[in-house]
Amino acid sequence: MKYISPNGFLHKIVAALLCFSLFAGYVIVAPIVGEEHPFSRFNMYAMFPNTARYYYLADENNKPISGARKFRFSINQIKDAIAAREKRNHIINGTVAQTKPIADEVLAYIINRNKDNPELKNYRQLKIMKCNITLNNGVVTTVDSVVSIWNLKAAY
């Protein structure tokens, strides 16, 4: 190879052609694909929404309960179950009234899944709470709302 490519000159040309071909391919494909990652000109996390929400289990006094430890159902599972049902019903960031029948279904599932769990007897009510977090003019506000209530002493 020394006779054909002294000092690796041919390798450098091949590497440069390969880099140029990849760049040219990117330039051709990017406008066709549009603003989709990884072809976007913007950082993935350049802008955050001004609102966020999460759901949690609470007792009769609206005190949060560790659903994962006590009822084998985590906060993420509650949010995912509600979000999947909202999506199925074409609800986007639903109000409490829109989310209530969905949350009732999820809470009923949690209670039925845990009906033999002795922890359930320690509560008069279980609730699914929705927490909306909003950023307006640099001020963060949180609003907790009761979305679903299940009276346990009446049921058991």
Secondary structure by P-SEA (a helix, b strand, c coil): cccccccaaaaaaaaaaaaaaaaaaaaaacccccccccccccccccccccccbbbbbbccccccccccccccccaaaaaaaaaaaaaaacccccccccaaaaaaaaaaaaaaaccccccccccccccbbbbbbbbcccbbbbbbbbcccccccccc
